[in-house]
Amino acid sequence: MVWIPSMEYVEILFADQIKAGKLMNREGLISTLDKVKWGIPFQNIPTIWDQVSILYQEIVENYYYSDGNRRLGSLLAYIFLYKNNYEFSPPGGEILNFTLLVAQGLKSFEEIKKWFQTNSSKIKNEF
């Protein structure tokens, strides 16, 4: 079963880690979390890479909060992958540069998905 953040989780994470801005579009954020869970309408069942890409792109490109959307999108993508047994570790400085390009609409969904796939590895359970 895939872990997907709840609205409450996002709000607590934002208040604890971002600490700037206020929620301006609750309904939009709820809609994004639903897309993460169910995928894009009339598309195939979403893979983990579709889900993390939707989560990241929607939060980075849309202004759900008055401030901190890019930081929140990046942090949630990292947590989402970790909680679903993937380690996300792009080269130093790349997250900021890539996120700025996404925020400007300069990266396609497929480019985002490939970026997450390329920079993630499955966590080996030691049990």
C-alpha positions as CSV (number, residue, x, y, z in Angstrom):
1,M,0.0,0.0,0.0
2,V,1.3,3.4,-1.0
3,W,1.6,6.1,1.7
4,I,0.0,9.4,0.6
5,P,0.0,12.5,2.8
6,S,-3.3,13.6,4.2
7,M,-4.4,17.3,4.3
8,E,-3.8,17.3,8.0
9,Y,-0.3,15.9,7.6
10,V,0.5,18.7,5.0
11,E,-0.8,21.4,7.3
12,I,1.2,20.2,10.3
13,L,4.3,19.8,8.2
14,F,3.9,23.3,6.7
15,A,3.4,24.8,10.2
16,D,6.4,22.9,11.6
17,Q,8.9,23.2,8.8
18,I,8.0,26.1,6.5
19,K,6.6,28.5,9.1
20,A,5.9,31.2,6.5
21,G,2.7,32.1,4.7
22,K,-0.8,30.9,5.1
23,L,-3.1,28.5,3.3
24,M,-4.9,30.3,0.6
25,N,-6.4,27.4,-1.5
26,R,-7.4,24.5,0.7
27,E,-9.7,23.0,-2.0
28,G,-6.9,23.1,-4.6
29,L,-4.5,21.3,-2.2
30,I,-7.2,18.7,-1.4
31,S,-7.7,18.2,-5.1
32,T,-3.9,17.7,-5.6
33,L,-3.8,15.1,-2.9
34,D,-6.7,13.3,-4.5
35,K,-4.8,13.3,-7.8
36,V,-1.8,11.8,-6.1
37,K,-4.0,9.0,-4.7
38,W,-6.1,8.3,-7.8
39,G,-4.0,9.6,-10.7
40,I,-5.0,11.9,-13.5
41,P,-8.5,11.3,-14.8
42,F,-8.8,9.0,-17.8
43,Q,-5.1,7.9,-17.5
44,N,-3.7,4.6,-16.4
45,I,-3.4,3.7,-12.7
46,P,-0.6,5.9,-11.3
47,T,2.8,4.5,-10.6
48,I,4.9,5.7,-7.6
49,W,6.7,8.0,-10.1
50,D,3.4,9.5,-11.4
51,Q,2.3,10.1,-7.8
52,V,5.5,11.8,-6.6
53,S,5.6,13.9,-9.8
54,I,1.9,15.0,-9.4
55,L,2.5,15.9,-5.8
56,Y,5.7,17.9,-6.5
57,Q,4.6,19.6,-9.7
58,E,1.2,20.7,-8.4
59,I,2.5,22.1,-5.2
60,V,5.5,23.9,-6.8
61,E,3.5,25.4,-9.7
62,N,0.3,26.3,-7.9
63,Y,0.1,28.8,-5.0
64,Y,-1.8,26.9,-2.3
65,Y,0.1,28.9,0.3
66,S,1.0,32.6,0.3
67,D,4.7,31.6,0.7
68,G,6.7,28.4,0.8
69,N,5.2,26.3,-2.0
70,R,8.5,25.4,-3.6
71,R,10.0,24.3,-0.3
72,L,6.8,22.4,0.7
73,G,6.7,20.6,-2.7
74,S,10.3,19.5,-2.5
75,L,10.0,18.4,1.1
76,L,6.8,16.5,0.5
77,A,8.3,14.7,-2.5
78,Y,11.3,13.6,-0.4
79,I,9.0,12.4,2.4
80,F,6.6,10.7,0.0
81,L,9.5,8.7,-1.6
82,Y,11.1,7.9,1.8
83,K,7.8,6.6,3.3
84,N,7.3,4.5,0.2
85,N,10.8,2.9,0.6
86,Y,12.8,5.1,-1.8
87,E,15.8,7.3,-1.1
88,F,15.8,10.5,-3.2
89,S,19.3,11.9,-3.5
90,P,20.0,14.2,-6.5
91,P,23.4,15.9,-6.8
92,G,24.0,18.9,-4.5
93,G,22.2,22.0,-5.5
94,E,20.1,20.3,-8.1
95,I,16.9,20.4,-6.1
96,L,16.8,24.2,-6.0
97,N,17.7,24.6,-9.6
98,F,15.2,22.0,-10.8
99,T,12.5,23.3,-8.5
100,L,12.9,26.9,-9.9
101,L,12.5,25.6,-13.4
102,V,9.4,23.6,-12.5
103,A,7.9,26.7,-10.7
104,Q,8.4,28.6,-14.0
105,G,6.6,25.9,-16.0
106,L,9.8,25.0,-17.8
107,K,9.8,21.2,-17.0
108,S,7.2,18.8,-18.4
109,F,5.5,16.1,-16.3
110,E,7.6,13.5,-18.1
111,E,10.8,15.3,-17.3
112,I,9.9,15.6,-13.7
113,K,9.0,11.9,-13.5
114,K,12.3,10.9,-15.1
115,W,14.2,13.2,-12.7
116,F,12.7,11.4,-9.7
117,Q,13.3,8.0,-11.2
118,T,16.9,8.8,-12.1
119,N,17.7,10.2,-8.6
120,S,15.9,7.6,-6.4
121,S,16.9,4.2,-5.3
122,K,14.9,1.5,-3.5
123,I,15.7,1.3,0.3
124,K,16.8,-2.2,1.2
125,N,15.0,-3.4,4.3
126,E,17.3,-5.1,6.8
127,F,14.7,-7.3,8.4
